[in-house]
Amino acid sequence: MNSSTNKKPIAPYLCVGLSTVAYNISKRADIKRNLDNIENCIEGAIETVNINMPVKIVALAEGALTGFTDEVFDLPHTLAANELFIEIPGEETERLGKLAKKYDTYIIGQCKAIWPEVIKDRYFNTLFIINPEGKVVHKAPKNHIWCRERSCTPHDIYDRWVELYGDGIEAFYPVLKTDDIGNIGTICCSDGEYPEAVRALALNGAEVVYRPSEAMPMTGSGLSGGGSWMIQNRAHAEFNSVYMICPNVGPVYVHPKTEFPFNVSGGNSHIVDYRGEIMSYQANNANSIVTAVIDIEALRQFRVMNLNSNWTKDLRMELFKKMYDKPIHPKNLWLENEPLHHEDVDKIYRDNIERMIERGAYTRPYFTFEGAKYQGAKTTEEEWHELQRLWDDFIE
């Protein structure tokens, strides 16, 4: 019996996760080189697999448009915000929008972007979705970053973010709800290292979750493909009854004069179904794809017919709500101050560890040794403008 008379069923469709070789950029215009490659790969991927059924999602990897220049060179945050990164929507999403329109598909991607409507001189690691009409219909920030990422997050400017968007889960983990591909949530890389991220999306209605890219050693630990990154994504899918789309970035050229790229990610892209089963897997990440059938109606039947494995229906919320009353990582770090360089940020994370010991969550070991630390050197603005010569004639 059809109880949703105002709705049409969503037909199964193919999703493609795309891994592309990437070049680090020195300015926004350099993104064109990566977009040229992405465009060729999208066309090749769709025309290869759509003989099976229509492709309705093409998902790009983190770093596909820009590489990771700001992280590799430890650039001053404000410099990177003003010289490297984009606005969304903008000319880059417009170009991807033409491909979405041409192939009647959604394109899900990531790019570090400025949000001038929120705060100036800051950039955010931003997830976006372009619809088949070529329009940006979803934009969301990355909320957790690893210790070598320079991006700002909503938590780093928490008071300003809440002033604009409120403090509900949807302000930090929005979900795009559609009539043709289901409900899509987006996180990125380090976001997925926290079970709360996908749980928040699931409680907001997500049925498909995009989580692009992860680096070694996480993607290469253990014997099975995908390492702990794969373990996390299978767990997210199983705990929340969602599909996980997880393309990983390809080998990255540090600069155009580099003879060979560095494979920082280790590959291992995959798509996981809502029971945590691997549907598609690809070890290679040099312009390669994963693809699988997404069946939203099957997921919805599983969620509403089942009394056992659709775990979120049984959550006893009151038991957990006090877990988060006591902060660990300080908020508003970059509301007034520019985000710090890697070595200085390490001290913030060390203080977080001390807070974990003080609250009894961690026990201090018997021996004390030097821990992980930044072993590189930051780049000043003057040094960066010298380094930019490596990109001379790049896009020509």
CORRAVEN-V570682 format. One record per backbone hydrogen bond with DSSP energy under -0.5 kcal/mol. CO is the residue of the C=O (numbers start at 0). NH is the residue of the N-H. E is the energy in kcal/mol with one decimal. If there is no record, write none. Layout:
co->(CO/CO)
nh->(NH/NH)
e->(E/E)
This chain:
co->(0/3/8/9/12/13/13/14/15/15/16/17/18/19/21/26/27/28/29/29/30/31/32/33/34/35/36/37/38/39/40/41/42/43/44/45/48/48/53/53/55/56/57/57/58/60/62/65/65/67/68/69/72/73/75/76/77/78/79/79/82/85/89/90/91/92/93/94/95/96/97/98/99/99/100/105/106/107/108/110/111/112/114/114/118/121/122/123/123/124/125/126/127/128/128/129/130/134/134/137/139/145/151/152/152/153/154/154/155/155/156/156/157/158/159/160/161/167/167/168/168/173/174/175/175/181/181/182/182/183/184/186/187/188/189/190/193/193/194/195/196/197/198/199/200/201/206/207/208/208/209/211/214/214/216/216/217/217/218/223/225/225/226/227/228/229/230/231/232/233/234/235/236/236/242/243/243/244/245/246/250/251/251/252/254/260/261/261/263/268/269/270/270/271/272/276/276/279/281/281/282/284/287/289/291/292/293/293/294/295/296/297/298/299/300/301/308/309/310/311/314/315/316/316/319/320/321/324/331/338/340/341/342/343/343/344/344/345/346/347/348/349/350/351/352/353/354/355/355/356/366/379/380/381/382/383/385/386/387/388/390)
nh->(2/6/10/296/293/55/56/291/17/58/289/19/287/249/252/29/30/31/32/33/34/35/36/37/38/39/40/41/42/43/44/45/46/47/48/49/51/52/13/55/105/15/59/107/17/63/66/24/68/71/72/74/378/378/79/80/81/82/83/84/27/113/93/94/95/96/97/98/99/100/101/102/103/104/103/57/129/59/127/125/85/123/117/118/121/114/151/112/125/141/110/139/108/136/137/106/133/130/136/128/126/148/124/155/156/156/157/331/333/334/159/160/161/162/163/164/165/170/171/171/172/185/176/177/183/177/183/206/207/175/209/211/190/191/192/193/196/197/198/199/200/201/202/203/205/204/242/184/210/244/186/188/217/218/219/220/227/228/225/226/228/229/230/231/232/233/234/235/236/237/238/239/240/241/208/245/271/210/269/212/21/253/261/23/257/262/251/263/215/281/245/278/279/243/275/272/278/270/267/268/267/286/18/16/14/294/12/295/298/299/300/301/302/303/304/305/310/312/313/314/316/318/319/320/322/323/324/326/334/76/344/345/346/346/347/347/348/349/350/351/352/353/354/355/356/357/358/360/361/359/368/383/384/385/386/387/388/389/390/391/393)
e->(-0.8/-1.9/-0.6/-0.6/-3.3/-2.5/-1.3/-1.6/-0.5/-3.3/-2.0/-0.5/-1.5/-2.1/-2.8/-1.6/-1.9/-1.5/-1.4/-0.8/-2.6/-2.2/-1.3/-2.7/-2.9/-1.9/-2.3/-2.8/-2.3/-2.3/-2.9/-2.6/-2.1/-1.1/-2.1/-2.3/-2.1/-0.6/-3.1/-0.6/-2.3/-2.7/-0.5/-2.7/-3.2/-1.6/-2.2/-1.5/-0.6/-2.7/-2.5/-1.5/-0.6/-1.5/-2.1/-2.6/-2.1/-2.1/-2.1/-1.4/-1.2/-2.8/-2.1/-1.8/-2.0/-2.3/-1.5/-1.2/-2.3/-2.5/-2.3/-2.3/-0.6/-2.1/-0.5/-2.2/-2.8/-3.0/-2.4/-1.8/-1.4/-3.3/-2.6/-2.1/-0.5/-0.7/-2.9/-2.9/-0.8/-2.8/-2.4/-2.5/-2.6/-2.7/-1.0/-2.0/-2.6/-2.8/-0.6/-1.9/-3.5/-2.0/-0.6/-0.9/-0.8/-0.9/-1.2/-2.5/-1.6/-0.5/-0.8/-2.3/-2.8/-1.7/-1.6/-3.1/-2.0/-1.6/-0.6/-1.4/-3.0/-0.6/-0.6/-0.5/-3.1/-1.3/-0.5/-3.0/-2.1/-2.8/-2.5/-0.7/-2.9/-1.6/-1.8/-1.5/-1.8/-0.6/-1.6/-2.6/-1.8/-2.8/-2.6/-1.0/-2.7/-1.8/-2.5/-2.9/-0.6/-2.9/-3.0/-1.6/-0.9/-0.9/-1.2/-0.8/-1.3/-1.2/-0.7/-1.3/-0.8/-1.7/-1.7/-2.5/-2.2/-2.6/-2.1/-2.9/-2.0/-2.3/-3.1/-1.6/-1.4/-1.1/-2.9/-0.6/-2.5/-2.8/-1.9/-2.6/-2.1/-0.6/-3.0/-2.6/-2.1/-0.5/-2.7/-1.7/-2.5/-2.1/-2.3/-2.8/-1.5/-2.3/-2.1/-2.8/-0.5/-2.0/-0.5/-1.2/-1.1/-1.2/-3.0/-3.0/-2.6/-0.6/-1.8/-0.7/-1.8/-2.6/-2.3/-2.3/-2.4/-1.9/-2.5/-1.3/-1.3/-1.6/-2.1/-1.3/-1.1/-1.8/-1.6/-1.3/-1.9/-0.8/-1.5/-0.7/-1.0/-0.6/-2.4/-1.9/-0.6/-0.8/-0.7/-0.8/-1.7/-2.2/-2.1/-1.7/-1.8/-1.9/-2.1/-1.8/-1.8/-2.6/-1.8/-1.6/-1.8/-1.2/-0.5/-2.4/-1.9/-1.1/-2.3/-1.9/-1.4/-2.4/-1.9/-1.9/-2.2)
